[in-house]
Amino acid sequence: MTSATSSGIWTSKRPMFSAADHEYMAQALRLGTVAEGVEDEVTARVLRDIGVDVLQGYHVARPCPANELAALP
């Protein structure tokens, strides 16, 4: 699996092209998109920049019990 290094440099551009292609197709079909497994700010920024609607993963929020969800920003 390819991801950003600690310096924020992508080790491969292929996954981002795939994410961008999926986002383009979703927009053409007027669908929303969710990116799962977002674990760092670099990944979050890239996904936001290509237009992903919702991000989820450790960078956004850690797992928690359902009764604590209302307190999340």
HELIX and SHEET records of a PDB file:
HELIX    1   1 ARG A   14  ALA A   28  1                                  15    
HELIX    2   2 GLU A   41  ILE A   50  1                                  10    
HELIX    3   3 ALA A   66  ALA A   71  5                                   6    
SHEET    1   A 2 VAL A  34  ALA A  35  0                                        
SHEET    2   A 2 VAL A  54  LEU A  55  1                                        
END                                                                             
